[in-house]
């Protein structure tokens, strides 16, 4: 979870909550200005990743990324490359 938050911060995608308030398996991030959840979701889905929308009044401003299961460093590398392309 820390690596995801650190990498996304490098793209200007900041967590919704402070580190002490975050889950270690699901974290909400503020979408960068000009990026819609739907466009980011579709791009990542095409590369084999599924993200989740924010809930309620946060649905248009937040995405959620889970990191659970048998995840390898190479999976994280692919995710960050996909995000890099999506947010370019």
Order of alpha helices (4+ residues) and beta strands (2+ residues): alpha-beta-alpha-beta-beta-alpha
